[in-house]
Structure formats: structure tokens, C-alpha cells
Amino acid sequence: MLTSSATYEVSWEKLPDDFILDDEPVDNINQPALAAALTESLELSGKLPNNALTTTNYGICATLNQKFVVKAPDWGYVPSILVTREEVKRSYTPRLQGDIPVIVMEFISDTEGGEYSSKPTYPPGKWFFYEQILQVPNYAIFEPDTGVLEVYHLDDSGQYRLQTADGNHRYWIAEINLFLGIWEGSRENRTGYWLRWWDENGELLLWGSELATQEHQRAEQEHQRAERLAQQLREAGIEPQE
């Protein structure tokens, strides 16, 4: 249910080609890196279907009382789109072009960005838009500098409720069958807090650099094992073949 007694008419229409989108740069230098890291591990682990869509500071649209509303979450995940990627080049309209996002995320910057705004009047606040218009099941708000993560889930009454993390300080996102949590470390010359994915068995979904390191370590271990075996053969009077 909507949280106001006012009447809202929501429809799903393609954004006109001449609609002027907000082209202001992101207000936090960490946003692109945080978003790219979330997508990369999904893709490398085979958990990003070909028809799925991940969005980064990219317009998601709805029509509220015959007025276009566009919000650009810092990261979002759409399980399936029904059109070609060329058709969602500028923006994405749920229901018309594919699924409702199952999770959107906002990375809090130093300035107030309205992540908690439930303003229902035009233009609506982010919270109101995600909760009441799009009805996105999961909304995450992350503070990169302090590592504070809040995850809200849409309950049966149609309102966001703050979730409690599990014993590993992670949150189960049932729609994508993964845990979301905080990891501290370095990537791409940035050391600090990151959002990471873990599978249902608690295994961390790795980035490309981590997979490369893992493969290098495996190859080094195999080389050392071969060297030990060769030495044992020599000690037994057997010259190992190259």
C-alpha cells in the first residue's frame, strides 16, 4: 500500500528519445569501482545470465500521474530483460522492457543524496520510488567510508523493513540466491570497504585478479610438487624424464 492517502497512477512507458537525462557526474569517486566489483564477480562466477541487466548510475523509469520519473541507483540488478540491449541503451522501463529490479543499491556520499527520502509528491524521493512505485524487493544503502551496510526488504504490507544480518554479518538475497556482505581489502588502488557476494555455501565470489592469483598459486604448488617428486626419484637412483 502507498503511504499517502493521495491517488497515484503508475504506468510503464518508454522514455522518449528526446527526454533529457541528468548527465551530472557521480558525486562519489568510489561509486564506479564499487559497482564494477559487484558485477564482475557475478559474471566470472557464471551467475550473470545473458539476459540479465546490471545498472550503474543508469536511469530506471516509471510514469507517475502522467509524468516521467527517472532514478539512477548506484547499482541495480534486473534478472531478465525482454528486449535487446540496444533498446535499453539510454534507460530501462520495468514491466514494459523486462523484470522489476530485484535489488537496488545506493552508496552514500559526503553530501545528502536523498537515499532515505520518502517524498511522495513529484518528483518523488528515492525511497518512495523504489518502495512504492517500482516495488523493488531489496534496497541496500552502503556507506563506503565507514563500512556500514543497511539492507531493507519489502514486506507483505509493501513497506521496507530493515533486515538483520546473519552470524557472518551477511544478508541473504533470496531472489538471486546469494549473500551480500562487507569485505575489507584492496582492489584497483583502493583500500577500504567493499560489497561482496557469497554463495549459499558461504564461498566468496572472486574477482578476476583474485582468480589470477589463485591460479598462479595453484601452478606454483604443482611445480613444487613436481620438484619434490623429481628429487625423490634422483635419491632412489632414477633420473626423472623431462
DOSESE-225522 format. One record per residue (C-alpha): x, y, z; residue in one letter. Coordinates in steps of 0.1 Angstrom, whole numbers, plus 5000, padded with zeros to 4 digits. Last residue first. Example, Ala and Ser with C-alpha at 12.3 -4.5 7.8 and 13.67 -1.06 7.14 Angstrom:
BEGIN
513749895071S
512349555078A
END
This chain:
BEGIN
561946604815E
562446234825Q
563446174861P
566846004866E
566345714890I
568845644916G
566445654945A
567745994956E
567046104920R
563545984921L
562846174954Q
564246484939Q
561946454909A
558946414932L
559946724952R
560346924920E
556946804907A
555246914939R
556947244938Q
555647304902H
552147204912E
552247444941Q
553447724918E
550647644893A
548047654921R
549447984934Q
549348134900H
545748014895E
544648174928Q
546348494919T
544548504886A
541248424903L
541848704928E
542648954900S
539448854882G
537248904912W
536148614934L
532648504946L
533248424982L
532148074993E
529548065021G
527747765008N
524747964995E
527148184975D
528948494988W
528848834971W
530949134980R
530449504990L
533749684995W
535349855025Y
538850015022G
541950015001T
541650154966R
544450104941N
542349884918E
541349644947R
542349644983S
540849505015G
537749495037E
534749295028W
531149375035I
528149155028G
525649025003L
524648665004F
523448494972L
520448314958N
519548594933I
515948654945E
516848524980A
519248804989I
520548675022W
522348935042Y
525848895057R
527348975090H
528748615093N
526248535121G
523348665099D
522549025093A
519249175105T
516949335079Q
515449685080L
511849675068R
510749835036Y
506949865031Q
504549675008G
502549525036S
503949175029D
507549305035D
509849475010L
513349415023H
515849665036Y
519649615038V
521749865057E
525549855053L
528150055073V
531650015060G
532750355074T
534050525043D
531950315018P
528550395035E
526150145019F
522350165015I
520749845002A
517149814989Y
515649474983N
512249374968P
511949664944V
508349794945Q
508950014914L
506450284926I
506150224963Q
509550104976E
511950214950Y
510250544942F
509450624978F
513050564989W
514450764961K
512251074967G
509351154944P
509551434918P
506651494922Y
505051434955T
505651114975P
508751224995K
510050915011S
513651035010S
516050795027Y
518650794999E
518151164995G
521751244984G
522951435014E
526651515007T
529651315018D
528451024996S
526250735005I
526450434981F
522850354969E
521850004960M
519049844940V
517849484943I
515349264925V
514949504896P
511449484881I
511649254852D
511649334815G
511049604789Q
507549724797L
507449574832R
510449784841P
511450084820T
515250104813Y
517250394801S
519550514774R
520850194758K
517749994768V
516649914732E
520249834722E
520349574749R
517649384731T
514249344747V
512649124773L
515149194801I
515748934828S
517148924864P
517449304868V
520249404892Y
520949754904G
523949974913W
524350344921D
520650394916P
519650624888A
516050754892K
513850864864V
510250974868V
508151064837F
504951244844K
501451104836Q
500551064873N
503750874878L
505450724848T
508250494855A
511950484847C
515250334857I
518150564846G
521750444849Y
524150524877N
525350164873T
522849904861T
523149534859T
520949364833L
520248994830A
519548844795N
522948674792N
522648534828P
525048674854L
525848404879K
528648234860G
531248304887S
533148554864L
529948754857E
528848784893L
532348874904S
532549144878E
529149304886T
529749374922L
533349504915A
532049734888A
529649894912A
532249964939L
534650104914A
532150334898P
530850464932Q
534250534949N
534750874934I
531550994949N
529251254934D
528651074901V
528851304872P
525851514861E
524251394829D
520551404841D
518551274811L
516851504786I
513951324770F
514351354732D
514250974727D
511050954747P
511250724778L
509350404771K
506150384792E
505250194823W
502250334842S
501650444878V
498550644888E
498850764923Y
495950884945T
496751064977A
496150905010S
499950855015S
501950555024T
501150354993L
500050005000M
END
